Each structure stands twice: as C-alpha cells, then as structure tokens.
C-alpha cells in the first residue's frame, strides 16, 4: 500500500516476485514501485512476459525496463480493455523489471493498480495481444499421436466430456466452448466445477475464432493450458480415438506417462 510510505520519501520501493505467474495489487498508489520478476526456477529460459490489468485498474501507469530505458505498457488514461493482455519479449531470461508510476491525484480515494502476470518460455509468437500468445495452445489442426500422448502428461487440464454449446466473440477473435464433463482427470484451478442441483461438472474452454469450432456430438478428451485463469484448448480428440492411440502406445511401451 502507498499509505505505508513516508510522505516525504522519494525512494522507489522495490518488490521481488519469485513465481513464474501471479498477481500484484498496489493500493493507494504513491510515487513509484519497481517490480522485479526473478523466478526461482533452475535453468529457466523465460522469453516472454505477459500482463493483464485488473478490470478496476487505476492510479498508475506501467512501464517495462529495457536497457535502462522505460517503455510504456499501460497508461491509466487508456483505461483497461476487457481481456486485453500485453506481451513483450524479456531481455533477460532470469530477470524482468516493471516500473509502476503513480498518477497525481488531489484526493485520497481508494485506487488499486492491479495486474496478473505470466512468464512464458519458447513463445515465438508473442505480440501485443492475447490471441498471438495463445497460438501455441489453440492449434486449429488435429494433434498427431505423439502430441496427443504428451498432452495428457503436460496439460493444465485433462477432461472427458461433451460439447454443450459454442459461442463466438468476433471482436476479441475468440470462441468459447461450453463443456459438460463426465470426468475431470486433472485441472490446475477450479475452471470445471460441479453444479449443486444436477451434480454435473461444467466449464468453459476458449480457443481462437479462426479455428471455427462447431458443436459436435459424442465424447471428447479435452486438454490444454490455462492463461490468466482461463482454459485454452490444446488437443481435443474424440475419446474413443484417444483410447485406441493410448492402448497401442502402452502395448509398445511408448506412452510417456500413465493415464
């Protein structure tokens, strides 16, 4: 909180964040805050930083440090855009610095400059918006057998279910797939939740609009990764096809993990 600072202090407070993803809230922003992202991951090569401002972001502007210079990422004057995510390359794979500059205000009403962040690796498609960041997960082509076998080992969520409906958001270039889950094998966070009345597990999965996802019958195995609390679609074969691929790989001893 900016209220905890000495009123006459000109010092820039520093905050060290050690996780590869997380969030920060700066209450009553005053003067400046330098945020160092230094994840405790041995040998990590994080090439991209993505940040998503909170819906009520106000009271400060965000800059990223590059070679001793500050480059504007988000100005308070712009106001946060829904689902807007800014991605940029990290000059150092072990350390990224953000600089938050408080905006001058005459009153002391409550303001919060909050954002979520993710440090990503091996992202060659990082750009100014979220849809480019999601390309690695939201593949419009079917996964081959090896990609599918790896997906069940490394995905943030693995769910057997059917498609209840598909809606499209042309403005943000996204589609939302509403899934009725028969079995949740794994999920990082509680995106798929059990409804109190029916006891059914349900949850939304996002993908790119250009993938032209349509509602289809039957059961699928949905896999993918999470970004900023949302599930993004990776491999999604029909469940019966997945079972054949997995059983064949297991008989050969070629399955990379037990499922």
C-alpha positions in Angstrom: 0.0 0.0 0.0 1.2 3.5 -0.8 -0.2 4.7 2.5 2.6 2.9 4.3 5.3 5.1 2.8 6.9 8.1 4.4 5.1 11.2 2.9 8.3 13.0 2.0 10.2 9.9 0.8 11.4 10.0 -2.8 12.7 6.5 -2.7 11.4 3.9 -5.2 10.2 0.9 -3.4 11.2 -2.5 -4.9 9.2 -5.7 -4.8 10.7 -9.1 -5.8 8.3 -11.7 -7.2 9.7 -15.2 -7.3 6.9 -17.1 -9.1 6.6 -17.6 -12.9 3.0 -16.4 -12.6 0.9 -14.5 -10.1 -0.6 -11.1 -9.4 0.1 -7.8 -7.7 -2.2 -5.2 -6.2 -0.9 -1.7 -5.3 -3.4 0.1 -3.1 -3.4 3.9 -3.0 -0.5 4.2 -5.4 2.0 6.8 -4.4 5.3 7.8 -6.1 6.7 4.7 -7.8 7.2 1.0 -7.5 9.8 -1.2 -9.2 8.7 -4.9 -9.6 11.5 -7.4 -10.3 10.3 -10.8 -11.6 13.0 -13.2 -10.7 11.6 -16.8 -10.7 13.2 -19.4 -8.6 13.4 -22.0 -11.4 16.7 -23.5 -12.1 17.8 -23.2 -15.8 14.6 -21.4 -16.7 14.5 -19.6 -20.1 11.6 -17.2 -20.0 11.5 -15.4 -23.2 8.1 -13.6 -22.9 6.3 -11.7 -20.2 2.5 -11.2 -20.5 0.5 -9.0 -18.1 -3.3 -8.5 -17.8 -4.5 -5.4 -15.9 -7.4 -5.8 -13.4 -10.8 -4.6 -14.5 -10.6 -1.7 -12.0 -7.0 -0.7 -12.7 -6.4 2.9 -11.8 -3.9 5.2 -10.1 -0.7 4.3 -12.0 0.9 3.6 -15.4 3.0 0.5 -16.1 6.4 0.6 -17.9 8.8 -2.2 -18.8 12.6 -1.5 -18.4 14.8 -2.2 -21.4 18.5 -1.3 -21.4 18.0 1.3 -18.8 15.0 2.9 -20.6 11.3 2.8 -19.6 8.8 1.9 -22.3 5.1 2.5 -21.6 2.9 -0.7 -21.4 -0.3 0.7 -19.9 -1.3 4.2 -19.2 -4.0 5.0 -16.7 -5.6 7.4 -19.2 -6.3 4.5 -21.6 -8.2 2.5 -19.0 -8.1 -1.3 -19.0 -9.7 -3.0 -22.0 -11.6 -6.2 -21.4 -9.4 -9.3 -21.7 -6.5 -7.1 -23.0 -3.2 -8.8 -22.5 0.1 -7.2 -23.3 3.0 -9.5 -24.2 6.6 -8.5 -24.8 10.0 -10.2 -25.0 12.1 -10.5 -21.9 15.7 -9.2 -22.4 17.0 -11.4 -19.6 15.6 -14.9 -19.2 16.2 -14.8 -15.4 15.0 -11.3 -14.6 12.4 -8.8 -15.9 11.7 -5.4 -14.4 8.5 -3.4 -14.4 8.1 0.1 -13.2 4.8 1.5 -11.9 4.5 5.3 -11.8 1.7 6.6 -9.6 -0.6 9.2 -11.2 -1.1 12.5 -9.4 -4.5 12.9 -7.8 -5.8 15.6 -5.5 -8.0 13.3 -3.4 -7.1 10.2 -1.5 -10.0 8.0 -2.6 -9.2 4.3 -2.9 -7.5 3.3 -6.1 -5.9 0.0 -7.0 -3.3 -0.6 -9.7 -3.5 -4.4 -10.0 -2.4 -6.9 -12.7 -1.8 -10.6 -13.3 1.4 -11.7 -15.0 2.8 -14.8 -16.6 6.4 -15.5 -17.6 6.4 -17.8 -20.7 9.1 -19.8 -22.5 9.5 -20.9 -26.1 6.9 -18.4 -27.3 8.0 -17.3 -30.8 4.6 -15.8 -31.5 4.5 -13.2 -28.6 2.9 -10.0 -29.8 0.8 -7.1 -28.5 -2.4 -9.2 -27.9 -3.6 -12.4 -26.3 -4.6 -14.2 -29.4 -0.9 -14.4 -30.6 0.2 -15.7 -27.2 -2.5 -18.5 -27.3 -1.5 -19.8 -30.8 0.8 -22.4 -29.3 -2.1 -24.0 -27.4 -5.1 -23.2 -29.6 -4.0 -25.2 -32.6 -6.5 -25.4 -35.4 -5.1 -28.6 -36.8 -5.6 -32.0 -35.2 -2.8 -33.2 -33.0 -0.7 -36.1 -34.1 -0.4 -39.2 -31.9 2.8 -38.1 -30.2 1.4 -34.6 -29.5 -1.7 -36.2 -28.0 0.2 -38.6 -25.8 2.4 -35.7 -24.5 -0.7 -33.5 -24.0 -2.2 -35.8 -21.4 1.1 -35.7 -19.5 1.8 -32.0 -19.5 -1.6 -30.1 -19.9 -3.0 -28.0 -17.1 -6.4 -29.7 -17.6 -7.4 -33.1 -19.0 -11.2 -33.7 -19.1 -13.5 -36.2 -20.7 -16.8 -34.6 -21.8 -19.1 -33.4 -24.5 -19.8 -30.0 -26.1 -22.9 -28.3 -24.7 -22.6 -25.2 -27.0 -20.2 -22.9 -28.8 -20.3 -19.1 -28.8 -18.2 -16.7 -30.9 -16.7 -13.3 -30.0 -15.5 -11.7 -33.2 -14.3 -8.6 -31.5 -11.7 -10.4 -29.5 -11.1 -13.2 -32.0 -12.2 -15.9 -29.6 -14.6 -18.8 -29.4 -16.0 -20.2 -26.1 -16.7 -24.0 -25.9 -19.0 -24.9 -23.0 -18.2 -28.4 -21.9 -20.2 -30.9 -19.9 -17.6 -33.0 -18.2 -18.1 -36.7 -17.4 -14.7 -37.0 -15.7 -12.1 -34.4 -14.7 -8.8 -36.2 -14.7 -6.7 -33.1 -13.9 -7.1 -29.4 -13.6 -4.8 -26.7 -12.3 -7.5 -24.5 -11.0 -11.3 -24.8 -10.5 -12.4 -24.0 -14.0 -14.6 -27.1 -14.2 -17.0 -27.1 -11.3 -19.8 -29.3 -10.1 -23.2 -27.8 -10.2 -25.2 -28.2 -6.9 -28.5 -29.2 -8.4 -27.6 -31.6 -11.2 -24.2 -32.7 -9.9 -22.8 -32.2 -13.4 -19.3 -30.9 -14.0 -19.2 -28.0 -16.4 -16.7 -25.4 -17.5 -15.7 -23.1 -20.4 -12.7 -23.6 -22.8 -11.5 -20.9 -25.1 -9.9 -21.2 -28.5 -9.2 -18.9 -31.5 -12.1 -17.8 -33.6 -10.2 -18.8 -36.8 -10.3 -22.5 -35.6 -14.0 -22.4 -36.5 -15.0 -24.8 -33.7 -18.5 -26.2 -34.0 -20.8 -28.2 -31.8 -20.4 -31.9 -32.4 -21.9 -35.0 -30.8 -20.1 -37.7 -28.8 -17.4 -37.6 -26.1 -14.1 -35.8 -26.4 -10.9 -35.7 -24.4 -10.2 -32.0 -23.9 -6.7 -31.0 -23.0 -4.9 -27.6 -22.9 -3.3 -24.9 -20.7 -4.5 -22.1 -18.5 -3.7 -18.4 -19.0 -4.9 -15.8 -16.6 -7.5 -18.1 -15.1 -9.0 -19.2 -18.4 -8.7 -22.6 -20.1 -7.3 -22.6 -23.6 -7.9 -25.6 -25.9 -5.0 -27.8 -27.0 -5.6 -31.3 -28.3 -9.2 -32.5 -28.3 -9.6 -35.9 -30.0 -12.8 -38.0 -29.8 -12.4 -40.1 -26.7 -12.7 -43.4 -28.5 -9.9 -42.4 -30.9 -7.7 -41.4 -27.9 -8.2 -44.7 -26.2 -7.0 -46.6 -29.3 -3.9 -44.4 -29.6 -3.1 -44.8 -25.9 -3.6 -48.5 -25.8 -1.4 -49.1 -28.8 1.3 -46.9 -27.3 1.1 -48.7 -24.0 1.5 -52.1 -25.6 4.7 -50.9 -27.3 5.9 -49.2 -24.0 5.9 -45.9 -25.9 3.4 -44.0 -23.6 5.3 -41.1 -22.0 3.1 -41.2 -18.8 0.4 -43.4 -17.3 -3.1 -42.3 -17.8 
